[in-house]
Amino acid sequence: MSLKNYNTFGISVQCKKLVVCNTILQMIENWQEAQTLNEPCFIIGEGSNILFTEDLNGTVLVNKLKGIEVNETLDAYHLHVNGGENWHNLVQYTLDNGMPGLENLALIPGVVGSAPIQNIGAYGLELKDVFEYADLVNLNDGTVHRMNESECKFGYRESIFKHQFKKGYAIVSVGLILKKEWKPKLNYAGLSKLNPETVTPREIFNLVCAIRRTKLPDPEIIGNAGSFFKNPVVSETIANKLKVEYENMPYYKDIKGIKLSAAWLIDRLELKGYRVRDAAVHKNHAMVLVNLGNASGKDVVELAKYIRKKVGEKFDIWLEPEVRFISATGEVDAVQLLSL
């Protein structure tokens, strides 16, 4: 079965079996069947943050669980959203129904069930800031466990779902809390020009969409997975050393140190437009790798490896992919693969 239309990179790869799952039972039954056959089984949403490096020798399950429920209390709206709902559509739904709070996360591709895995974030807001719980199904025995924010161990593009619960589990629904006492988040580049006294959630939403559409290519037109690398977090010592040489270097304070811009680092090497066959660095945004038509997963890996090596040699900073790598046998360690 072709997976070309099931990954936003548009990589032409195959799998043995493809199942669109509208129920949790479908996920459980097909997962267990794959285990019986001793074959890999991988769950995707809209394929927006993955790179298939080769054909998958097993089953792909597509999360299409739908449904949104809202419970209103005196001070907040509590949303229960099934994992197959499109994230951006959810943001629009909340605004259309007078429930602001997600507007900074507009136009992030993917489904709701994938959001906790990455702890998605943009423009000063992360999922964990509005998160209440995730319902996680154990595909081996069918039990569902509700995990609160502290159990999820969220970090920068990080969560427990990338580690302990990476295999054999699926996020089937997510709980969010949107407080009625809304305060705009404007402390991020691009939004700071807005007036916090008069700005509306819709204005923030519109500006975020405009900025993202200017910077990031539409995967419907040119294959990509959005930001390919994480922004590196370094010590203050390393950041201060770089600031001496590069006075205009952008940086942001982070709980673990100083966060630098991966796009800025790549830009210093003038790699926009650089290509390995049909895999290329986008001409407008150095953090985005694109498929110009017929790129293979291996082409993208080769390109990412080259970028990582050049940035490491120049700055002694080793970038880590934000995108998840899927090989013939399932998910592999992306950093390890790029280090080979």
ZADRENTOR-699528 format. One line per 10 residues: their letters; for each residue x, y, z of N, C-alpha, C. Coordinates in steps of 0.001 Angstrom, whole numbers. Layout:
a	X,Y,Z,X,Y,Z,X,Y,Z ~ ...
//
This chain:
mslknyntfg	844,-1198,0,0,0,0,878,1247,0 ~ 521,2209,-842,1320,3433,-933,1028,4369,236 ~ 2101,4979,772,1974,5947,1863,2257,7371,1392 ~ 2368,7553,84,2720,8878,-436,1727,9948,-3 ~ 443,9616,34,-581,10586,421,-831,10615,1932 ~ -32,9856,2673,-216,9800,4120,986,10374,4881 ~ 1874,11067,4153,2947,11803,4825,3155,13123,4092 ~ 3258,14207,4861,3297,15542,4232,4587,15798,3465 ~ 5610,14976,3686,6822,15071,2869,6543,14592,1441 ~ 5487,13789,1288,5184,13244,-33,6191,12211,-488
isvqckklvv	6803,11514,482,7779,10477,153,7035,9241,-341 ~ 7490,8704,-1477,6830,7551,-2080,7383,6268,-1469 ~ 6683,5774,-429,7067,4526,221,5832,3635,340 ~ 6091,2382,665,5018,1391,753,4963,785,2159 ~ 3797,232,2491,3676,-600,3690,2877,-1833,3297 ~ 2942,-2872,4114,2223,-4099,3793,716,-3912,3913 ~ 310,-3163,4943,-1120,-3004,5229,-1377,-1606,5761 ~ -2445,-981,5292,-2828,362,5727,-4269,312,6220 ~ -4499,770,7457,-5843,729,8031,-6222,2109,8554 ~ -7313,2662,8040,-7858,3917,8563,-8764,3549,9730
cntilqmien	-8382,3994,10933,-9082,3574,12151,-10061,4644,12625 ~ -11346,4289,12605,-12396,5181,13101,-12805,4842,14527 ~ -12314,3723,15038,-12633,3308,16403,-11366,2822,17100 ~ -11398,2856,18436,-10273,2349,19220,-10130,847,19002 ~ -11257,155,18876,-11223,-1297,18682,-10449,-1676,17419 ~ -10619,-882,16347,-9863,-1147,15119,-8362,-1046,15368 ~ -7960,-54,16141,-6536,112,16471,-6018,-1109,17221 ~ -6772,-1520,18236,-6343,-2640,19081,-6235,-3930,18273 ~ -7282,-4216,17489,-7306,-5484,16737,-6175,-5555,15719 ~ -5945,-4459,15005,-4906,-4480,13971,-3510,-4465,14575
wqeaqtlnep	-3341,-3781,15705,-2058,-3820,16397,-1738,-5253,16843 ~ -2714,-5887,17459,-2487,-7233,17981,-2253,-8243,16855 ~ -2907,-8025,15727,-2677,-8900,14565,-1232,-8781,14093 ~ -718,-7532,14053,666,-7321,13637,1642,-7981,14605 ~ 1323,-7928,15904,2201,-8568,16891,2211,-10083,16715 ~ 1046,-10637,16397,957,-12083,16164,1834,-12497,14980 ~ 1872,-11632,13954,2686,-11895,12757,4141,-11489,12954 ~ 4441,-10909,14130,5784,-10419,14434,6243,-9371,13407 ~ 5309,-8480,13050,5600,-7409,12092,5434,-6044,12760 ~ 6182,-5042,12295,6041,-3700,12876,4681,-3093,12568
cfiigegsni	4225,-2248,13498,2960,-1538,13316,3173,-119,13823 ~ 2822,850,13003,3084,2251,13353,1807,3060,13195 ~ 1548,3959,14146,337,4786,14135,673,6195,13685 ~ -109,6735,12747,99,8103,12284,-1210,8884,12375 ~ -1094,10206,12299,-2265,11061,12211,-2396,11538,10777 ~ -1794,12706,10504,-1793,13218,9136,-393,13157,8520 ~ 522,12478,9207,1863,12284,8655,2668,13562,8562 ~ 2408,14511,9478,2996,15839,9342,4337,16007,10037 ~ 4733,15067,10859,5992,15242,11582,6840,13984,11517 ~ 6735,13290,10390,7466,12036,10228,8186,11991,8890
lftedlngtv	9246,11189,8870,9992,10927,7643,10128,9425,7484 ~ 9506,8878,6447,9695,7475,6132,11008,7334,5376 ~ 11981,6653,5996,13295,6526,5363,13338,5395,4340 ~ 12346,4496,4405,12261,3368,3465,10880,2718,3618 ~ 10593,1710,2807,9319,996,2919,9188,380,4317 ~ 7951,399,4845,7692,-181,6165,7240,-1624,5984 ~ 7928,-2531,6628,7647,-3952,6484,6553,-4404,7449 ~ 5403,-3692,7390,4333,-4010,8325,3105,-3147,8092 ~ 2428,-2790,9193,1125,-2112,9139,1224,-661,9577 ~ 470,195,8908,308,1592,9324,-1153,1806,9682
lvnklkgiev	-1387,2327,10906,-2731,2649,11365,-2896,4164,11339 ~ -3975,4642,10713,-4242,6075,10623,-5310,6444,11647 ~ -4969,7329,12568,-5886,7749,13629,-6937,8706,13071 ~ -8182,8217,12972,-9287,9044,12487,-10413,9139,13529 ~ -10046,9044,14804,-11048,9144,15877,-11564,10571,15968 ~ -12863,10768,15816,-13444,12113,15745,-14356,12401,16934 ~ -14492,13702,17233,-15429,14121,18267,-14845,15182,19188 ~ -15657,16205,19495,-15267,17273,20417,-16395,17479,21418 ~ -16073,17439,22697,-17051,17709,23758,-16558,18878,24594 ~ -17481,19753,25018,-17124,20921,25822,-17925,20913,27117
netldayhlh	-17213,21057,28233,-17854,21173,29542,-17489,22547,30106 ~ -18484,23405,30275,-18240,24769,30748,-18390,24864,32265 ~ -17403,25480,32910,-17485,25767,34343,-17451,27286,34522 ~ -17480,27742,35761,-17526,29184,36012,-16330,29928,35441 ~ -15153,29298,35499,-13950,30025,35102,-13253,29480,33863 ~ -13784,28394,33262,-13049,27810,32128,-13942,26938,31260 ~ -13407,26642,30072,-14002,25659,29174,-13086,24442,29183 ~ -13669,23277,29433,-12898,22036,29449,-13261,21245,28192 ~ -12279,21018,27340,-12510,20326,26068,-11996,18901,26128 ~ -12813,17982,25644,-12400,16591,25462,-12413,16347,23954
vnggenwhnl	-11234,16147,23375,-11112,16085,21919,-10506,14744,21511 ~ -11161,14053,20619,-10645,12771,20150,-9423,12960,19253 ~ -8548,11952,19285,-7209,12091,18719,-7122,12326,17230 ~ -8147,11964,16458,-8069,12123,15009,-8547,13463,14496 ~ -8961,14363,15401,-9390,15693,14975,-8184,16515,14493 ~ -8360,17247,13405,-7300,18116,12895,-7037,19252,13881 ~ -5759,19495,14184,-5423,20492,15201,-5875,21903,14811 ~ -5560,22329,13614,-5911,23694,13201,-7423,23887,13179 ~ -8138,22852,12748,-9605,22946,12771,-10120,23112,14197 ~ -9448,22487,15145,-9828,22647,16552,-9614,24091,17006
vqytldngmp	-8489,24678,16617,-8221,26079,16977,-9318,26981,16419 ~ -9688,26763,15170,-10765,27550,14560,-12092,27324,15285 ~ -12378,26089,15637,-13616,25743,16337,-13722,26496,17663 ~ -12630,26534,18420,-12666,27215,19720,-12908,28709,19552 ~ -12272,29314,18576,-12483,30747,18351,-13895,31034,17866 ~ -14380,30204,16958,-15737,30393,16429,-16799,30273,17517 ~ -16462,29551,18580,-17420,29338,19661,-17079,30117,20926 ~ -16285,31176,20753,-16005,32088,21858,-15153,31512,22968 ~ -14205,30625,22602,-13328,30005,23596,-11871,30241,23218 ~ -11355,31447,23432,-9976,31747,23035,-8953,31055,23926
glenlalipg	-7709,31050,23455,-6622,30466,24222,-5671,29627,23396 ~ -6120,29193,22206,-5287,28362,21335,-4773,29127,20114 ~ -5125,30410,20007,-4849,31157,18778,-3372,31204,18397 ~ -2465,31186,19365,-1031,31204,19053,-574,29914,18377 ~ -1371,28869,18493,-1011,27562,17939,-1722,27285,16611 ~ -2190,28342,15969,-2874,28191,14680,-1934,27649,13612 ~ -2505,26917,12685,-1837,26380,11494,-725,25375,11775 ~ -640,24873,13005,290,23771,13249,-323,22517,12638 ~ 386,21856,11743,-196,20690,11070,-306,19491,11997 ~ -1186,18567,11625,-1310,17334,12381,-2627,17199,13105
vvgsapiqni	-2755,16100,13845,-3980,15821,14581,-3754,16023,16080 ~ -4869,16093,16796,-4825,16354,18238,-4074,15258,18988 ~ -4231,14011,18550,-3559,12911,19233,-2050,12951,19136 ~ -1532,13646,18139,-79,13770,17986,492,14932,18786 ~ -369,15888,19159,99,17110,19808,872,16876,21103 ~ 418,15970,21992,1178,15752,23223,2534,15084,23001 ~ 2663,14303,21950,3928,13606,21697,5054,14617,21562 ~ 4794,15665,20786,5804,16702,20545,5720,17841,21551 ~ 4661,17867,22360,4358,19070,23143,4443,20269,22196 ~ 3563,20272,21195,3615,21291,20148,3610,22695,20759
gayglelkdv	4249,23612,20063,4316,24977,20566,4662,25956,19466 ~ 4262,27209,19673,4588,28277,18726,4205,29614,19342 ~ 4978,30623,19036,4658,32003,19420,4361,32154,20915 ~ 5237,31532,21728,5159,31725,23164,4183,30844,23917 ~ 3543,29897,23212,2577,29004,23865,2920,27560,23534 ~ 2836,26686,24535,3025,25259,24325,1758,24519,24734 ~ 1611,23318,24209,432,22523,24540,277,22359,26056 ~ 1384,22137,26750,1310,21891,28193,663,23041,28955 ~ 670,24245,28366,88,25413,29026,-1438,25346,29089 ~ -2053,24539,28220,-3521,24420,28178,-3968,22974,28345
feyadlvnln	-3060,22137,28774,-3280,20683,28812,-3863,20239,30151 ~ -4832,19333,30103,-5372,18706,31319,-5034,17223,31403 ~ -5249,16492,30297,-4974,15053,30342,-4888,14476,28933 ~ -4348,13272,28858,-4371,12487,27630,-4871,11097,27975 ~ -5789,10574,27177,-6262,9202,27350,-5422,8294,26452 ~ -4708,7384,27095,-3747,6532,26401,-4227,5088,26435 ~ -4367,4489,25252,-4795,3086,25200,-3564,2189,25074 ~ -3539,1150,25892,-2533,100,25771,-3034,-876,24716 ~ -2385,-891,23560,-2881,-1678,22435,-2704,-3174,22641 ~ -1920,-3552,23631,-1695,-4969,23887,-2815,-5598,24697
dgtvhrmnes	-3447,-4789,25584,-4530,-5371,26395,-5836,-4572,26341 ~ -5835,-3430,25632,-7057,-2657,25436,-7426,-1730,26575 ~ -6619,-1664,27614,-6935,-774,28739,-6606,672,28385 ~ -7356,1605,28970,-7148,3038,28733,-6784,3709,30051 ~ -5697,4460,30036,-5230,5158,31231,-5243,6661,30971 ~ -5798,7432,31898,-5816,8896,31769,-4579,9477,32456 ~ -3777,10206,31699,-2525,10761,32206,-2641,12269,32357 ~ -2295,12778,33530,-2338,14226,33737,-1049,14888,33259 ~ -1001,16210,33381,123,16981,32827,1460,16554,33422 ~ 1520,16344,34720,2797,15998,35346,3277,14607,34924
eckfgyresi	2352,13692,34677,2734,12344,34248,3322,12327,32843 ~ 2985,13325,32042,3414,13336,30633,4859,13795,30452 ~ 5442,14370,31495,6850,14796,31468,7168,15649,30235 ~ 6396,16704,30068,6586,17574,28915,7876,18377,29019 ~ 8520,18549,27878,9678,19421,27742,9600,20081,26389 ~ 10685,20688,25947,10696,21327,24632,10657,20251,23555 ~ 9532,20161,22856,9262,19140,21836,9542,17748,22386 ~ 9121,17555,23620,9480,16346,24343,8337,15903,25244 ~ 8213,14586,25427,7206,14027,26325,7531,12570,26609 ~ 6817,11994,27556,6995,10577,27878,6546,9683,26731
fkhqfkkgya	5719,10228,25827,5203,9443,24701,6278,9157,23655 ~ 7408,9838,23759,8533,9550,22870,9452,8479,23447 ~ 9166,8059,24654,10062,7144,25342,9294,5928,25875 ~ 8830,6008,27111,8192,4867,27759,6959,4360,27012 ~ 6206,5305,26423,4967,4921,25747,5054,5096,24233 ~ 6258,4914,23702,6452,5104,22256,5866,3957,21447 ~ 5945,2760,21964,5517,1584,21205,4431,830,21967 ~ 3359,509,21254,2292,-276,21863,1213,541,22527 ~ 1252,1856,22326,266,2750,22932,-204,3769,21895 ~ -1397,4303,22101,-1929,5345,21220,-2720,6350,22046
ivsvglilkk	-2521,7631,21753,-3299,8683,22405,-4626,8793,21660 ~ -5720,8448,22363,-7017,8396,21701,-7853,9652,21946 ~ -7514,10411,22989,-8207,11681,23230,-7356,12555,24141 ~ -7642,13859,24085,-6874,14840,24851,-7835,15799,25533 ~ -7535,16157,26777,-8318,17143,27509,-7572,18465,27586 ~ -8262,19546,27245,-7667,20882,27279,-8508,21791,28162 ~ -7860,22789,28769,-8577,23768,29574,-8275,25162,29044 ~ -9337,25897,28710,-9221,27273,28225,-9908,28186,29230 ~ -9104,28968,29934,-9638,29819,30992,-10398,31007,30411 ~ -11513,31340,31050,-12341,32439,30547,-11664,33797,30714
ewkpklnyag	-10792,33910,31709,-10047,35158,31894,-8868,35147,30921 ~ -9150,35538,29693,-8169,35441,28608,-7142,36562,28669 ~ -5884,36191,28490,-4803,37175,28404,-3972,36856,27164 ~ -3737,37860,26312,-2973,37594,25092,-1521,37269,25389 ~ -952,36368,24609,475,36054,24695,1161,36692,23488 ~ 1885,37767,23750,2478,38543,22663,3992,38688,22803 ~ 4575,37931,23729,5999,38100,24009,6872,37248,23100 ~ 6546,37236,21822,7330,36465,20867,7440,37262,19581 ~ 8579,37123,18916,8824,37883,17684,7664,37731,16709 ~ 7231,38849,16166,6139,38842,15204,4822,39283,15800
lsklnpetvt	4639,39027,17106,3388,39401,17754,3546,40624,18652 ~ 4779,41010,18923,5034,42093,19885,4505,43449,19423 ~ 4248,43589,18136,3736,44864,17628,2251,45060,17941 ~ 1587,43991,18354,166,44092,18688,-15,44757,20053 ~ -1100,45502,20198,-1388,46207,21448,-2115,45271,22419 ~ -1488,44915,23553,-2122,43972,24479,-3421,44482,25090 ~ -3627,45802,25053,-4835,46383,25638,-6051,46255,24727 ~ -5806,46185,23413,-6924,46194,22471,-6996,44959,21571 ~ -5936,44166,21538,-5889,43037,20607,-6970,42011,20948 ~ -7472,41360,19907,-8466,40298,20072,-7836,38948,19722
preifnlvca	-8422,37850,20225,-7913,36526,19868,-7891,36298,18357 ~ -8909,36792,17685,-8981,36606,16234,-7855,37333,15518 ~ -7472,38511,16017,-6362,39245,15405,-5050,38490,15574 ~ -4846,37880,16734,-3641,37073,16952,-3654,35868,16017 ~ -4794,35208,15944,-4956,34055,15058,-4614,34427,13611 ~ -5174,35537,13148,-4948,35956,11759,-3481,36281,11498 ~ -2828,36926,12465,-1429,37288,12277,-545,36052,12304 ~ -810,35135,13226,-38,33899,13278,-166,33134,11961 ~ -1383,33044,11443,-1602,32358,10162,-839,33047,9040 ~ -872,34375,9024,-185,35131,7971,1316,34912,8037
irrtklpdpe	1872,34946,9245,3318,34748,9410,3717,33353,8979 ~ 2967,32363,9433,3316,30977,9101,3207,30722,7602 ~ 2183,31313,6969,2027,31102,5525,3139,31781,4735 ~ 3682,32862,5283,4792,33560,4621,6082,32764,4742 ~ 6295,32175,5911,7557,31485,6183,7577,30033,5721 ~ 6455,29326,5910,6449,27885,5716,5706,27481,4450 ~ 6281,26614,3649,5616,26181,2416,4424,25276,2705 ~ 3420,25356,1869,2225,24525,1983,2566,23110,1512 ~ 2431,22095,2381,2762,20727,1968,1887,20209,835 ~ 740,20859,611,-90,20465,-531,584,20848,-1846
iignagsffk	1498,21814,-1781,2182,22302,-2979,3601,21751,-3070 ~ 4318,21776,-1941,5684,21261,-1913,5858,20451,-630 ~ 6238,19195,-779,6320,18287,359,7282,18754,1429 ~ 6840,18742,2683,7695,19102,3814,7037,18658,5106 ~ 7795,18698,6187,7267,18324,7504,7387,19481,8481 ~ 7353,20706,7959,7495,21870,8827,8919,22005,9315 ~ 9101,22544,10505,10448,22706,11066,11088,21343,11249 ~ 12245,21145,10629,12876,19821,10649,13699,19597,11913 ~ 14388,20662,12357,15248,20550,13534,14644,21282,14728 ~ 15023,20840,15929,14682,21566,17147,15609,22774,17268
npvvsetian	15120,23847,17896,16006,24941,18261,16891,24468,19410 ~ 18215,24543,19266,19091,24006,20315,19089,24863,21576 ~ 19170,24222,22710,19295,24916,23996,20719,24710,24498 ~ 21439,25809,24735,22840,25745,25141,23031,26467,26478 ~ 24201,26342,27031,24516,27022,28286,24713,28512,28037 ~ 24612,29306,29084,24851,30748,28966,26276,31025,28525 ~ 27218,30194,28944,28622,30368,28556,28786,30274,27048 ~ 28185,29247,26453,28268,29073,24999,27545,30208,24286 ~ 26357,30574,24791,25590,31649,24157,26347,32974,24214 ~ 26942,33277,25362,27683,34543,25501,28889,34584,24572
klkveyenmp	29533,33449,24402,30682,33378,23496,30252,33680,22059 ~ 29100,33121,21662,28604,33359,20306,28155,34808,20122 ~ 27569,35394,21194,27075,36771,21093,28199,37776,20881 ~ 29387,37447,21359,30546,38323,21140,30866,38406,19650 ~ 30766,37258,18987,31092,37199,17553,29919,37606,16673 ~ 28700,37302,17148,27499,37592,16353,26543,38433,17192 ~ 26697,39745,17118,25924,40649,17975,24420,40563,17737 ~ 24032,40250,16512,22602,40228,16174,21989,38829,16277 ~ 22683,37919,16903,22184,36545,17031,20918,36508,17892 ~ 19837,35959,17382,18611,35848,18198,18755,34749,19244
yykdikgikl	18195,34974,20416,18234,33965,21471,17088,34225,22440 ~ 16718,33180,23160,15599,33270,24093,15966,32509,25360 ~ 15597,33047,26503,15862,32364,27763,14940,31155,27895 ~ 15521,30067,28329,14789,28821,28495,15068,28283,29885 ~ 14166,27468,30398,14330,26920,31737,15616,26107,31860 ~ 16106,25573,30735,17325,24760,30757,18562,25506,30262 ~ 18415,26777,29913,19566,27540,29434,19154,28622,28459 ~ 19852,28705,27342,19555,29696,26306,19178,28974,25018 ~ 17999,29299,24496,17534,28674,23258,17974,29525,22065 ~ 18648,28887,21130,19092,29556,19909,18183,29171,18746
saawlidrle	18292,29912,17671,17492,29639,16479,18263,28725,15534 ~ 17734,27526,15313,18374,26608,14367,18385,27205,12968 ~ 17306,27903,12615,17242,28528,11288,18365,29550,11120 ~ 18615,30328,12173,19682,31339,12116,21042,30671,11947 ~ 21298,29596,12670,22569,28883,12563,22774,28355,11143 ~ 21734,27750,10586,21826,27206,9224,22000,28336,8210 ~ 21313,29452,8469,21426,30616,7578,22851,31126,7478 ~ 23591,31087,8587,24966,31578,8585,25840,30787,7621 ~ 25414,29583,7297,26180,28732,6386,25686,28848,4951 ~ 24701,29744,4755,24156,30010,3413,23703,28726,2713
lkgyrvrdaa	22909,27953,3447,22466,26668,2909,21068,26702,2301 ~ 20390,27831,2321,19082,27898,1669,19231,27521,191 ~ 18398,26590,-227,18460,26140,-1614,19396,24969,-1836 ~ 20230,24660,-857,21151,23529,-1016,20338,22240,-1143 ~ 20772,21360,-2045,19964,20173,-2286,20801,18909,-2436 ~ 20190,17815,-2078,20715,16479,-2344,19663,15802,-3202 ~ 19956,15759,-4501,18963,15308,-5468,17670,16123,-5297 ~ 16526,15520,-4999,15287,16292,-4896,14945,16701,-3464 ~ 15851,16467,-2545,15677,16961,-1173,16452,18268,-1053 ~ 15809,19314,-499,16457,20619,-473,16104,21405,782
vhknhamvlv	16974,22361,1116,16658,23347,2146,15767,24389,1485 ~ 14642,24694,2107,13707,25633,1493,14359,26992,1281 ~ 14043,27618,159,14690,28881,-198,14315,30032,716 ~ 13163,29916,1420,12712,31011,2288,12897,30750,3771 ~ 13121,29495,4143,13224,29177,5579,14201,28020,5762 ~ 15318,28312,6411,16402,27335,6533,16044,26138,7407 ~ 15010,26245,8234,14625,25143,9120,13748,24116,8426 ~ 13316,24415,7219,12380,23536,6512,13099,22807,5385 ~ 13049,21499,5420,13560,20686,4327,12383,20262,3461 ~ 12569,20286,2152,11445,20051,1244,11753,18954,234
nlgnasgkdv	10689,18386,-276,10748,17405,-1348,10368,18125,-2647 ~ 11337,18311,-3519,11102,19048,-4755,10379,18218,-5814 ~ 10084,16973,-5501,9323,16157,-6450,9467,14677,-6211 ~ 10695,14183,-6296,10909,12742,-6204,11974,12370,-5176 ~ 12072,13150,-4125,13050,12837,-3091,12683,11547,-2374 ~ 13683,10781,-2024,13463,9589,-1197,13745,9956,251 ~ 13340,9070,1162,13649,9304,2558,15145,9362,2799 ~ 15879,8527,2084,17336,8514,2232,17956,9828,1746 ~ 17364,10453,728,17852,11759,267,17714,12803,1368 ~ 16560,12792,2043,16318,13757,3119,17279,13506,4277
velakyirkk	17511,12241,4595,18457,11895,5661,19852,12394,5309 ~ 20268,12189,4077,21595,12638,3645,21721,14165,3745 ~ 20663,14858,3349,20662,16320,3436,20731,16774,4892 ~ 19902,16169,5751,19881,16536,7172,21230,16255,7822 ~ 21853,15152,7439,23160,14792,7990,24214,15844,7601 ~ 24136,16312,6361,25082,17329,5878,24910,18646,6652 ~ 23654,19062,6828,23371,20306,7557,23877,20203,8992 ~ 23570,19088,9629,23976,18887,11028,25493,18926,11156 ~ 26186,18298,10220,27652,18260,10238,28232,19668,10069 ~ 27684,20445,9125,28194,21790,8869,27965,22718,10063
vgekfdiwle	26784,22644,10669,26491,23473,11838,27395,23061,13005 ~ 27596,21762,13163,28467,21271,14230,29902,21736,14064 ~ 30398,21693,12834,31769,22118,12563,31954,23615,12781 ~ 30925,24390,12436,31014,25851,12535,30814,26350,13961 ~ 29829,25812,14664,29434,26367,15965,29639,25403,17141 ~ 30031,24160,16852,30130,23124,17879,28778,22926,18577 ~ 27718,23038,17794,26350,22788,18252,25762,21726,17322 ~ 25237,20658,17914,24763,19541,17107,23239,19479,17139 ~ 22646,19810,16022,21195,19900,15927,20534,18523,16062 ~ 19348,18532,16658,18544,17310,16774,17262,17471,15961
pevrfisatg	16885,16454,15207,15650,16540,14423,14409,16628,15313 ~ 13467,17424,14883,12143,17445,15511,11280,16359,14878 ~ 11566,16071,13615,10829,15075,12840,11214,13665,13295 ~ 10229,12769,13346,10452,11376,13739,10791,10542,12503 ~ 11787,9674,12613,12257,8854,11502,11670,7447,11603 ~ 11069,6973,10492,10455,5645,10459,11156,4789,9413 ~ 11750,3677,9859,12460,2772,8957,11579,1567,8626 ~ 12178,546,8042,11424,-652,7652,10840,-1376,8848 ~ 11482,-1225,10013,11041,-1960,11204,10347,-1071,12235 ~ 10089,192,11886,9429,1104,12812,10291,2309,13121
evdavqllsl	9952,3034,14191,10665,4261,14517,12087,3977,14974 ~ 13020,4820,14506,14431,4693,14876,14894,5999,15513 ~ 16035,5954,16186,16615,7134,16826,17166,8052,15744 ~ 16537,9203,15547,16924,10103,14464,18321,10671,14666 ~ 18653,11049,15895,19985,11596,16169,21056,10542,15875 ~ 20801,9328,16300,21758,8248,16063,21952,8012,14567 ~ 20856,8037,13817,20945,7820,12378,21765,8916,11702 ~ 21578,10174,12132,22317,11280,11532,23765,11322,11983 ~ 24078,10582,13026,25449,10567,13542,26319,9512,12878 ~ 25705,8615,12122,26450,7523,11485,27370,8034,10381
//
